[in-house]
Amino acid sequence: MPPSITEVTDDYYHVRFNDPDAFDTIRNPDWAENAATSVVEGTEVRTGHQEGGDDSDWEIQSILIPASAASDEDDAIEQAEQVVEKIES
């Protein structure tokens, strides 16, 4: 699934990478937020886990890019992709 903007609020662009309904549990882990904020300050990362999956089997569900950090939706998607690259490296 290519990243897409699912919601724009006063505070964040919500960039979805995976459908939240595909997961049993969704969390905002500190380790992912730490990596994300090194790319874009104030970014939040939501990760999802499928039932029966390995404890290390967490996938990025969405990235929340601060509205003040992106000029438009395309910029928010580009920044979210950079965050994913940082986390996966």
Phi and psi restraints in degrees (value plus and minus 20) as a CYANA .aco file:
   2 PRO   PHI     -91.1   -51.1
   2 PRO   PSI     130.5   170.5
   3 PRO   PHI     -82.7   -42.7
   3 PRO   PSI     126.1   166.1
   4 SER   PHI    -168.4  -128.4
   4 SER   PSI     132.5   172.5
   5 ILE   PHI     -98.0   -58.0
   5 ILE   PSI     104.6   144.6
   6 THR   PHI    -125.1   -85.1
   6 THR   PSI     -42.2    -2.2
   7 GLU   PHI    -181.2  -141.2
   7 GLU   PSI     124.3   164.3
   8 VAL   PHI    -145.3  -105.3
   8 VAL   PSI     101.7   141.7
   9 THR   PHI    -134.8   -94.8
   9 THR   PSI    -199.3  -159.3
  10 ASP   PHI     -82.7   -42.7
  10 ASP   PSI     -46.4    -6.4
  11 ASP   PHI    -121.4   -81.4
  11 ASP   PSI     -54.8   -14.8
  12 TYR   PHI    -161.5  -121.5
  12 TYR   PSI     132.8   172.8
  13 TYR   PHI    -116.7   -76.7
  13 TYR   PSI     104.0   144.0
  14 HIS   PHI    -114.8   -74.8
  14 HIS   PSI      90.8   130.8
  15 VAL   PHI    -125.6   -85.6
  15 VAL   PSI      93.7   133.7
  16 ARG   PHI    -113.0   -73.0
  16 ARG   PSI     114.8   154.8
  17 PHE   PHI    -130.5   -90.5
  17 PHE   PSI     -47.8    -7.8
  18 ASN   PHI    -163.1  -123.1
  18 ASN   PSI     128.7   168.7
  19 ASP   PHI     -86.0   -46.0
  19 ASP   PSI     107.0   147.0
  20 PRO   PHI     -82.9   -42.9
  20 PRO   PSI     -44.4    -4.4
  21 ASP   PHI     -90.1   -50.1
  21 ASP   PSI     -31.8     8.2
  22 ALA   PHI    -100.0   -60.0
  22 ALA   PSI     -26.0    14.0
  23 PHE   PHI    -140.1  -100.1
  23 PHE   PSI     128.9   168.9
  24 ASP   PHI    -103.7   -63.7
  24 ASP   PSI     -55.8   -15.8
  25 THR   PHI    -151.2  -111.2
  25 THR   PSI     117.1   157.1
  26 ILE   PHI    -147.6  -107.6
  26 ILE   PSI     112.3   152.3
  27 ARG   PHI    -155.2  -115.2
  27 ARG   PSI     142.4   182.4
  28 ASN   PHI    -133.2   -93.2
  28 ASN   PSI      63.6   103.6
  29 PRO   PHI     -90.9   -50.9
  29 PRO   PSI     123.2   163.2
  30 ASP   PHI     -80.1   -40.1
  30 ASP   PSI     -60.5   -20.5
  31 TRP   PHI     -81.5   -41.5
  31 TRP   PSI     -57.7   -17.7
  32 ALA   PHI     -92.6   -52.6
  32 ALA   PSI     -59.2   -19.2
  33 GLU   PHI     -83.9   -43.9
  33 GLU   PSI     -59.6   -19.6
  34 ASN   PHI     -80.8   -40.8
  34 ASN   PSI     -63.8   -23.8
  35 ALA   PHI     -86.0   -46.0
  35 ALA   PSI     -62.1   -22.1
  36 ALA   PHI     -84.9   -44.9
  36 ALA   PSI     -62.3   -22.3
  37 THR   PHI     -90.0   -50.0
  37 THR   PSI     -36.8     3.2
  38 SER   PHI     -93.4   -53.4
  38 SER   PSI     -37.4     2.6
  39 VAL   PHI    -115.9   -75.9
  39 VAL   PSI     -71.3   -31.3
  40 VAL   PHI    -157.7  -117.7
  40 VAL   PSI      92.9   132.9
  41 GLU   PHI     -76.5   -36.5
  41 GLU   PSI     113.1   153.1
  42 GLY   PHI      68.3   108.3
  42 GLY   PSI     -17.8    22.2
  43 THR   PHI     -93.3   -53.3
  43 THR   PSI     124.1   164.1
  44 GLU   PHI    -137.5   -97.5
  44 GLU   PSI     127.3   167.3
  45 VAL   PHI    -143.2  -103.2
  45 VAL   PSI     110.2   150.2
  46 ARG   PHI    -129.3   -89.3
  46 ARG   PSI     107.0   147.0
  47 THR   PHI    -134.7   -94.7
  47 THR   PSI     131.3   171.3
  48 GLY   PHI    -143.5  -103.5
  48 GLY   PSI     132.6   172.6
  49 HIS   PHI    -150.6  -110.6
  49 HIS   PSI     111.9   151.9
  50 GLN   PHI    -109.7   -69.7
  50 GLN   PSI     123.3   163.3
  51 GLU   PHI     -77.6   -37.6
  51 GLU   PSI     116.1   156.1
  52 GLY   PHI      64.1   104.1
  52 GLY   PSI     -25.5    14.5
  53 GLY   PHI     -97.2   -57.2
  53 GLY   PSI     142.1   182.1
  54 ASP   PHI     -82.6   -42.6
  54 ASP   PSI     131.2   171.2
  55 ASP   PHI     -79.2   -39.2
  55 ASP   PSI     -44.5    -4.5
  56 SER   PHI    -114.0   -74.0
  56 SER   PSI     -15.5    24.5
  57 ASP   PHI    -112.2   -72.2
  57 ASP   PSI      45.9    85.9
  58 TRP   PHI    -127.7   -87.7
  58 TRP   PSI     117.7   157.7
  59 GLU   PHI    -139.6   -99.6
  59 GLU   PSI     133.3   173.3
  60 ILE   PHI     -91.6   -51.6
  60 ILE   PSI     103.7   143.7
  61 GLN   PHI    -112.1   -72.1
  61 GLN   PSI     -69.5   -29.5
  62 SER   PHI    -175.6  -135.6
  62 SER   PSI     140.5   180.5
  63 ILE   PHI    -141.6  -101.6
  63 ILE   PSI     112.1   152.1
  64 LEU   PHI    -126.2   -86.2
  64 LEU   PSI      90.2   130.2
  65 ILE   PHI    -115.6   -75.6
  65 ILE   PSI     107.6   147.6
  66 PRO   PHI     -75.6   -35.6
  66 PRO   PSI     114.3   154.3
  67 ALA   PHI     -78.0   -38.0
  67 ALA   PSI     -52.9   -12.9
  68 SER   PHI     -92.6   -52.6
  68 SER   PSI     -33.7     6.3
  69 ALA   PHI    -116.1   -76.1
  69 ALA   PSI     -29.2    10.8
  70 ALA   PHI    -143.9  -103.9
  70 ALA   PSI     121.3   161.3
  71 SER   PHI    -100.7   -60.7
  71 SER   PSI     -47.2    -7.2
  72 ASP   PHI    -183.9  -143.9
  72 ASP   PSI    -195.5  -155.5
  73 GLU   PHI     -84.1   -44.1
  73 GLU   PSI     -59.8   -19.8
  74 ASP   PHI     -82.9   -42.9
  74 ASP   PSI     -59.7   -19.7
  75 ASP   PHI     -85.0   -45.0
  75 ASP   PSI     -60.8   -20.8
  76 ALA   PHI     -83.3   -43.3
  76 ALA   PSI     -62.3   -22.3
  77 ILE   PHI     -83.4   -43.4
  77 ILE   PSI     -63.5   -23.5
  78 GLU   PHI     -80.8   -40.8
  78 GLU   PSI     -64.8   -24.8
  79 GLN   PHI     -84.5   -44.5
  79 GLN   PSI     -59.8   -19.8
  80 ALA   PHI     -82.8   -42.8
  80 ALA   PSI     -59.8   -19.8
  81 GLU   PHI     -83.5   -43.5
  81 GLU   PSI     -56.5   -16.5
  82 GLN   PHI     -85.1   -45.1
  82 GLN   PSI     -58.7   -18.7
  83 VAL   PHI     -83.1   -43.1
  83 VAL   PSI     -64.9   -24.9
  84 VAL   PHI     -80.1   -40.1
  84 VAL   PSI     -64.4   -24.4
  85 GLU   PHI     -77.6   -37.6
  85 GLU   PSI     -64.1   -24.1
  86 LYS   PHI     -82.6   -42.6
  86 LYS   PSI     -64.9   -24.9
  87 ILE   PHI     -86.1   -46.1
  87 ILE   PSI     -60.8   -20.8
  88 GLU   PHI    -100.3   -60.3
  88 GLU   PSI     -29.3    10.7
